[in-house]
Amino acid sequence: MSEKLLRVALLGYGTVGAGTYRMLQENRIAITEKIGFSVEITRIGIKDPSKERDLPASMFTTDLDSIVADPNVDVIIELIGGIEPAAQLVENALRNGKSVITANKELMAKHGSRLVQIAKDGKLDLHYEAAVGGGIPLIQPLKHQLAGNDVLKMMGILNGTTNYILTAMQQDGAEFGDVLAEAQAKGYAEADPTNDVDGFDTSYKIAILGSIAFGKQVPMEAVYREGIRKITKLDIQYADMLGYRIKLLGVIDAITDDRLRARVHPALIAKDHPLASVNGVYNALWIHGDFVGDVMFSGRGAGSDPTASAVIGDLIDVGRNRAANGPGSALPYGLGMQTEPIDTLVARYYVRLNVVDRPKVLGHIALAFGEFDVSLAAMEMRTLGEGKGEIVFLTHPCVEADFRGALAAMERDAVTSSIETWIRVEG
């Protein structure tokens, strides 16, 4: 073993930071053997010095700027999240000649192209495997093993909280609000669940994956986003009757070589699709490539240990690169990605509506759909009583703008009491 030492600093010591420190200590011998020299965490940046921690107080500081400027630190591991101060700290670290590992999905989704280029110019490493999928290897396969393929489509269950909620709704027949409260009690969901249930977390992750796969940063403003608040146990039940599961998906559609559509929304997915059986807090990414065909990666997408595993994997890559005196391994991707709006999507749709229970209602609805070139593939219906009925339709593939036009026409029709919900169908 070389006498060299890789000196590492942590920015943030929450669950992931503590897990990273613990993994490095418990697997020190194996990590040292894989790199060729020792790794030591020398400094840890924190926000709240009054919080009780399991390490000597001398290791901690609230002066994060001093850490990224410290000439005795080789690698920065950023685990504080958000944009500021993380963005400036990471940029300063790179400009000070330090390689960076980050688990910050929002940072890489919004500023990844710029930061990766700074790392490339400085011949430094910038790794972010832990930003997407926790312990599931997603970014490295896109960078390397699948890089020779044209990715035609990717779909991912990329948020464990929403997948847990939808799975529980499916298995227990519970409503969204009740399962959310249970998830919060168990620590699977934050007190403010907006980032998860409204699709922000998934949108950051699918933007990062799309940027790597297509070589240009997917602009966040171009990622269409819906959450799962509108999903009811009734929709889960109807989907099951029709042969589907409901999942929150992040989707990238390749339109041309330099144009894509990025979207996040709940979707019905056929029970025989691999993603349909990914349950609980598990995550998965399904990719269709022109040569590799269909591949899927699945595992625990969050939590202290899986995310720490991804961080340490990146750290080993940094150490090996330094041991070989390599030039860094930041994969640059530029700006200027062309995107397609959601209105041009061609898909099948599920729609559930309440109607007046009287003759010729189906004729009115069929006419409204037909006027917008939307044809119907399947139907379920039931009487609600008091002169009302409920109808669920599945459409054949159609243009989303046309489907929305048909819904607007139905809302104006006197036979339609309400359009309760509609959901896209994938697979």
C-alpha positions as CSV (number, residue, x, y, z in Angstrom):
1,M,0.0,0.0,0.0
2,S,1.2,3.5,-0.9
3,E,1.9,6.0,1.8
4,K,-0.3,8.5,0.0
5,L,-3.4,9.8,1.7
6,L,-6.7,11.0,0.2
7,R,-8.0,13.8,2.4
8,V,-11.8,14.2,2.3
9,A,-14.1,16.8,3.7
10,L,-17.9,16.4,4.2
11,L,-20.3,19.3,3.7
12,G,-23.3,18.1,5.7
13,Y,-23.6,15.5,8.4
14,G,-27.2,14.4,8.3
15,T,-28.3,10.8,7.7
16,V,-26.3,10.4,4.4
17,G,-23.2,12.2,5.8
18,A,-23.2,10.0,8.9
19,G,-23.8,6.9,6.8
20,T,-20.9,7.9,4.5
21,Y,-18.6,8.3,7.5
22,R,-19.7,5.0,9.0
23,M,-19.2,3.1,5.8
24,L,-15.8,4.5,5.3
25,Q,-14.8,3.4,8.8
26,E,-16.3,0.0,8.7
27,N,-15.0,-0.9,5.2
28,R,-11.7,1.0,5.5
29,I,-9.5,-2.0,4.6
30,A,-11.5,-3.0,1.5
31,I,-11.7,0.7,0.3
32,T,-8.0,1.2,0.8
33,E,-7.1,-1.9,-1.1
34,K,-9.4,-0.8,-4.0
35,I,-7.8,2.6,-4.2
36,G,-4.2,1.8,-3.3
37,F,-3.9,4.2,-0.4
38,S,-5.8,5.4,2.6
39,V,-8.8,7.7,2.8
40,E,-9.4,10.0,5.7
41,I,-12.2,12.4,6.5
42,T,-10.4,15.4,7.9
43,R,-13.1,18.1,8.2
44,I,-16.9,18.2,8.4
45,G,-19.0,21.3,7.6
46,I,-22.3,21.7,9.5
47,K,-25.0,24.3,9.9
48,D,-26.0,23.8,13.5
49,P,-23.1,23.4,16.0
50,S,-25.5,22.8,19.0
51,K,-26.8,19.5,17.7
52,E,-25.4,16.5,19.5
53,R,-23.2,14.3,17.3
54,D,-21.2,11.1,17.6
55,L,-17.8,12.5,16.7
56,P,-15.3,14.9,18.4
57,A,-16.4,18.5,18.2
58,S,-13.0,19.4,16.7
59,M,-13.9,17.7,13.4
60,F,-16.8,20.1,12.8
61,T,-17.0,23.7,11.6
62,T,-19.8,26.0,10.5
63,D,-17.3,27.8,8.2
64,L,-18.0,25.9,5.0
65,D,-16.1,28.4,2.9
66,S,-12.9,27.6,4.8
67,I,-13.3,23.9,4.0
68,V,-13.5,24.4,0.2
69,A,-10.5,26.7,0.4
70,D,-8.4,24.4,2.6
71,P,-5.2,23.3,0.7
72,N,-5.1,20.2,2.9
73,V,-8.4,18.9,1.5
74,D,-8.3,16.9,-1.8
75,V,-12.0,15.9,-2.2
76,I,-15.2,17.6,-1.2
77,I,-18.4,15.5,-0.6
78,E,-21.4,17.9,-0.8
79,L,-24.4,16.5,1.1
80,I,-26.3,19.7,2.2
81,G,-28.7,19.8,-0.8
82,G,-30.5,22.7,-2.4
83,I,-29.0,25.4,-4.6
84,E,-27.4,27.9,-2.2
85,P,-25.0,27.8,-0.6
86,A,-24.3,24.4,-2.3
87,A,-23.8,25.8,-5.8
88,Q,-21.2,28.4,-4.8
89,L,-19.4,26.0,-2.5
90,V,-19.1,23.3,-5.2
91,E,-17.9,25.9,-7.8
92,N,-15.4,27.3,-5.4
93,A,-14.1,23.8,-4.5
94,L,-13.6,23.0,-8.2
95,R,-11.9,26.3,-8.9
96,N,-9.6,25.6,-5.9
97,G,-8.5,22.3,-7.5
98,K,-10.6,19.9,-5.5
99,S,-12.6,17.0,-6.9
100,V,-16.2,16.9,-5.9
101,I,-18.8,14.2,-5.1
102,T,-22.4,15.4,-4.7
103,A,-25.8,13.8,-3.9
104,N,-27.5,17.1,-4.8
105,K,-30.1,16.3,-7.5
106,E,-31.5,19.9,-7.7
107,L,-28.0,21.3,-8.1
108,M,-27.0,19.0,-10.9
109,A,-30.4,19.3,-12.7
110,K,-30.2,23.1,-12.8
111,H,-26.4,23.8,-12.9
112,G,-24.9,20.4,-14.0
113,S,-23.6,21.5,-17.4
114,R,-21.7,24.5,-16.0
115,L,-20.2,22.7,-13.0
116,V,-19.1,19.6,-15.1
117,Q,-17.4,21.9,-17.6
118,I,-15.5,23.7,-14.8
119,A,-14.4,20.2,-13.5
120,K,-13.4,19.2,-17.0
121,D,-11.4,22.4,-17.6
122,G,-9.5,21.8,-14.3
123,K,-8.9,18.1,-15.1
124,L,-10.9,17.2,-11.9
125,D,-13.5,14.6,-11.0
126,L,-17.1,15.6,-10.5
127,H,-19.3,12.6,-9.6
128,Y,-23.0,12.5,-8.7
129,E,-24.2,8.9,-8.8
130,A,-25.9,9.4,-5.4
131,A,-28.0,12.2,-6.8
132,V,-30.3,9.8,-8.7
133,G,-31.5,6.5,-7.4
134,G,-29.5,6.3,-4.2
135,G,-27.6,3.0,-4.3
136,I,-28.9,2.0,-7.7
137,P,-26.1,2.4,-10.4
138,L,-27.8,4.6,-13.0
139,I,-25.5,7.4,-14.0
140,Q,-22.3,5.3,-14.6
141,P,-24.1,2.8,-16.9
142,L,-25.5,5.8,-19.0
143,K,-22.0,7.3,-19.1
144,H,-20.2,4.1,-20.0
145,Q,-21.9,0.7,-20.6
146,L,-24.9,2.2,-22.5
147,A,-23.1,5.1,-24.1
148,G,-22.9,3.5,-27.5
149,N,-26.7,3.2,-27.7
150,D,-29.2,5.7,-28.9
151,V,-31.7,5.9,-26.0
152,L,-35.1,5.8,-27.6
153,K,-37.0,6.0,-24.3
154,M,-36.5,5.8,-20.6
155,M,-39.1,5.6,-17.8
156,G,-38.3,5.6,-14.1
157,I,-39.9,5.2,-10.7
158,L,-37.5,7.7,-9.1
159,N,-39.1,8.6,-5.9
160,G,-39.5,6.2,-3.0
161,T,-42.1,8.2,-1.1
162,T,-44.6,8.4,-3.9
163,N,-44.1,4.7,-4.8
164,Y,-44.7,3.7,-1.2
165,I,-47.9,5.8,-1.2
166,L,-49.2,4.4,-4.4
167,T,-48.3,0.8,-3.4
168,A,-50.1,1.1,-0.1
169,M,-53.1,2.6,-1.8
170,Q,-53.1,-0.4,-4.2
171,Q,-52.6,-3.1,-1.5
172,D,-54.7,-1.6,1.3
173,G,-57.4,0.1,-0.6
174,A,-56.6,3.4,1.2
175,E,-57.0,7.0,0.2
176,F,-54.1,9.2,-0.6
177,G,-54.3,11.4,2.5
178,D,-54.4,8.5,4.9
179,V,-51.4,6.8,3.3
180,L,-49.5,10.1,3.2
181,A,-50.1,10.6,6.9
182,E,-48.8,7.0,7.6
183,A,-45.8,7.6,5.4
184,Q,-45.0,10.8,7.4
185,A,-45.4,8.9,10.7
186,K,-42.9,6.2,9.5
187,G,-40.4,8.8,8.2
188,Y,-40.9,7.9,4.5
189,A,-42.3,11.3,3.8
190,E,-41.3,14.8,5.0
191,A,-43.6,17.0,7.1
192,D,-43.9,19.1,3.9
193,P,-44.3,16.4,1.2
194,T,-44.4,18.9,-1.7
195,N,-41.1,18.0,-3.2
196,D,-42.1,14.3,-3.5
197,V,-45.8,14.1,-4.1
198,D,-45.9,17.0,-6.5
199,G,-43.2,15.5,-8.7
200,F,-40.3,18.0,-8.2
201,D,-37.9,15.3,-6.9
202,T,-38.6,13.1,-9.9
203,S,-38.3,16.0,-12.3
204,Y,-34.7,16.8,-11.1
205,K,-33.7,13.2,-11.5
206,I,-35.2,12.5,-14.9
207,A,-33.6,15.8,-16.2
208,I,-30.2,14.6,-15.0
209,L,-30.6,11.2,-16.7
210,G,-31.8,12.8,-19.9
211,S,-28.9,15.2,-19.9
212,I,-26.4,12.4,-19.7
213,A,-28.1,10.2,-22.2
214,F,-28.5,12.9,-24.8
215,G,-25.4,15.0,-24.2
216,K,-27.1,18.3,-23.5
217,Q,-28.6,19.6,-20.3
218,V,-32.4,19.2,-20.2
219,P,-33.8,22.6,-19.1
220,M,-35.9,22.3,-16.0
221,E,-38.5,24.6,-17.3
222,A,-39.1,22.2,-20.2
223,V,-39.9,19.2,-17.9
224,Y,-43.7,18.8,-17.7
225,R,-44.7,17.9,-14.2
226,E,-47.7,16.5,-12.4
227,G,-47.9,14.9,-8.9
228,I,-50.1,12.2,-7.4
229,R,-52.5,14.2,-5.2
230,K,-55.4,13.7,-7.6
231,I,-55.1,9.8,-7.5
232,T,-57.8,8.2,-5.6
233,K,-58.4,4.6,-4.4
234,L,-61.2,4.4,-7.0
235,D,-58.7,5.1,-9.8
236,I,-56.4,2.5,-8.4
237,Q,-59.3,0.0,-8.4
238,Y,-60.4,0.8,-11.9
239,A,-56.8,0.6,-13.2
240,D,-56.5,-2.9,-11.6
241,M,-59.8,-4.0,-13.3
242,L,-58.4,-2.9,-16.6
243,G,-55.0,-4.6,-16.2
244,Y,-52.8,-1.8,-15.0
245,R,-51.0,-0.3,-12.0
246,I,-50.6,3.4,-11.3
247,K,-47.1,4.7,-10.8
248,L,-45.5,8.2,-10.8
249,L,-43.1,8.1,-13.7
250,G,-40.3,10.3,-15.0
251,V,-40.2,9.8,-18.8
252,I,-37.9,10.8,-21.6
253,D,-39.1,10.4,-25.1
254,A,-36.5,10.7,-27.9
255,I,-38.2,12.7,-30.7
256,T,-35.1,13.1,-33.0
257,D,-31.4,12.9,-32.4
258,D,-31.3,16.4,-30.8
259,R,-34.9,16.7,-29.6
260,L,-36.7,15.1,-26.7
261,R,-39.8,15.3,-24.4
262,A,-39.3,15.2,-20.6
263,R,-42.3,14.6,-18.4
264,V,-43.2,13.6,-14.9
265,H,-46.8,12.4,-14.1
266,P,-48.8,9.5,-12.8
267,A,-49.4,6.9,-15.4
268,L,-51.2,3.6,-15.9
269,I,-48.7,0.9,-16.7
270,A,-49.6,-2.6,-17.8
271,K,-49.2,-5.3,-15.1
272,D,-46.8,-7.3,-17.3
273,H,-44.4,-4.3,-17.6
274,P,-41.3,-4.7,-15.3
275,L,-42.0,-1.3,-13.7
276,A,-45.5,-2.4,-12.6
277,S,-44.0,-4.8,-10.0
278,V,-41.6,-2.3,-8.4
279,N,-43.3,-1.6,-5.1
280,G,-42.8,0.1,-1.7
281,V,-39.8,2.5,-1.4
282,Y,-38.0,0.8,-4.3
283,N,-37.0,2.7,-7.4
284,A,-36.3,1.6,-10.9
285,L,-35.2,2.9,-14.3
286,W,-36.3,1.1,-17.5
287,I,-34.4,2.0,-20.7
288,H,-35.0,1.1,-24.3
289,G,-31.8,1.4,-26.5
290,D,-31.5,0.9,-30.2
291,F,-28.9,-2.0,-29.7
292,V,-29.3,-3.1,-26.1
293,G,-33.1,-3.3,-26.3
294,D,-34.8,-3.2,-22.9
295,V,-32.8,-3.0,-19.7
296,M,-33.9,-2.2,-16.1
297,F,-32.1,-1.2,-13.0
298,S,-33.9,-1.5,-9.6
299,G,-33.2,-1.2,-5.9
300,R,-33.5,1.0,-2.8
301,G,-33.5,4.5,-4.1
302,A,-32.9,6.5,-0.9
303,G,-31.9,6.2,2.7
304,S,-28.6,6.5,4.5
305,D,-26.9,3.2,3.6
306,P,-27.8,3.0,-0.2
307,T,-26.9,6.7,-0.8
308,A,-23.7,6.3,1.2
309,S,-22.9,3.3,-0.9
310,A,-23.1,5.4,-4.1
311,V,-21.0,8.2,-2.5
312,I,-18.3,5.8,-1.5
313,G,-18.3,4.2,-5.0
314,D,-17.7,7.7,-6.5
315,L,-15.0,8.3,-3.9
316,I,-13.2,5.1,-5.0
317,D,-13.3,6.3,-8.6
318,V,-11.8,9.6,-7.5
319,G,-9.1,7.8,-5.6
320,R,-8.2,5.4,-8.4
321,N,-8.0,8.3,-10.8
322,R,-5.6,10.2,-8.5
323,A,-3.6,7.0,-8.0
324,A,-3.1,6.8,-11.8
325,N,-2.4,10.5,-12.1
326,G,-5.4,10.7,-14.4
327,P,-6.9,13.9,-15.9
328,G,-10.2,13.6,-14.1
329,S,-13.4,12.0,-15.3
330,A,-16.1,14.7,-15.5
331,L,-18.3,14.0,-18.5
332,P,-19.2,17.4,-20.0
333,Y,-22.6,18.0,-21.6
334,G,-23.6,21.3,-23.1
335,L,-26.7,23.5,-23.3
336,G,-29.2,24.0,-26.1
337,M,-31.3,20.8,-25.8
338,Q,-34.4,21.1,-28.0
339,T,-37.6,20.0,-26.3
340,E,-41.1,19.0,-27.3
341,P,-44.2,20.2,-25.4
342,I,-46.6,17.8,-23.8
343,D,-49.5,18.8,-26.1
344,T,-47.9,16.8,-29.0
345,L,-47.6,13.6,-27.0
346,V,-49.4,10.6,-28.6
347,A,-50.6,8.3,-25.9
348,R,-53.6,6.4,-24.6
349,Y,-55.6,7.9,-21.8
350,Y,-57.7,6.9,-18.8
351,V,-60.6,9.2,-17.9
352,R,-63.2,8.9,-15.2
353,L,-66.3,11.1,-15.3
354,N,-69.6,11.5,-13.5
355,V,-72.6,11.8,-15.8
356,V,-76.4,12.3,-15.8
357,D,-77.9,8.8,-15.8
358,R,-80.3,9.0,-18.7
359,P,-80.6,7.6,-22.3
360,K,-78.2,8.7,-25.0
361,V,-75.5,9.7,-22.6
362,L,-72.9,7.4,-24.2
363,G,-73.8,8.9,-27.6
364,H,-73.1,12.4,-26.4
365,I,-69.8,11.4,-25.0
366,A,-68.8,9.3,-28.0
367,L,-69.6,12.3,-30.2
368,A,-67.5,14.7,-28.2
369,F,-64.5,12.3,-28.4
370,G,-65.1,11.6,-32.1
371,E,-65.1,15.3,-33.0
372,F,-61.5,15.5,-31.7
373,D,-60.4,12.2,-33.4
374,V,-60.3,10.3,-30.1
375,S,-61.5,6.8,-30.3
376,L,-62.5,4.6,-27.3
377,A,-60.9,1.2,-26.5
378,A,-62.5,0.1,-23.3
379,M,-65.2,1.2,-20.8
380,E,-66.4,0.5,-17.3
381,M,-69.5,2.0,-15.8
382,R,-71.7,1.9,-12.7
383,T,-74.8,3.7,-11.4
384,L,-74.3,6.1,-8.5
385,G,-77.9,6.6,-7.6
386,E,-80.0,9.8,-7.6
387,G,-79.9,10.0,-11.3
388,K,-76.1,9.9,-11.6
389,G,-73.6,7.5,-13.1
390,E,-69.9,7.0,-13.3
391,I,-68.1,6.0,-16.5
392,V,-64.4,5.1,-17.1
393,F,-62.9,5.1,-20.5
394,L,-59.6,4.0,-22.0
395,T,-58.8,5.6,-25.3
396,H,-56.8,4.4,-28.3
397,P,-53.6,6.4,-28.9
398,C,-54.3,10.1,-29.7
399,V,-52.7,13.5,-29.6
400,E,-52.9,15.0,-26.1
401,A,-54.0,18.4,-27.5
402,D,-57.0,16.6,-29.1
403,F,-57.8,14.6,-25.9
404,R,-57.8,17.8,-23.9
405,G,-60.1,19.4,-26.5
406,A,-62.5,16.5,-26.1
407,L,-62.5,16.9,-22.3
408,A,-63.2,20.6,-22.6
409,A,-66.2,19.8,-25.0
410,M,-67.5,17.2,-22.5
411,E,-67.3,19.7,-19.7
412,R,-69.7,22.0,-21.6
413,D,-72.1,19.2,-22.3
414,A,-75.1,19.1,-20.0
415,V,-74.8,15.3,-19.6
416,T,-71.4,15.5,-17.9
417,S,-71.6,16.3,-14.2
418,S,-67.8,16.3,-13.7
419,I,-64.6,15.0,-15.1
420,E,-63.2,13.5,-12.0
421,T,-59.7,12.6,-13.2
422,W,-57.7,11.6,-16.3
423,I,-54.3,9.8,-16.4
424,R,-51.9,8.9,-19.3
425,V,-51.3,5.3,-20.1
426,E,-47.7,4.0,-20.7
427,G,-46.5,0.6,-22.0
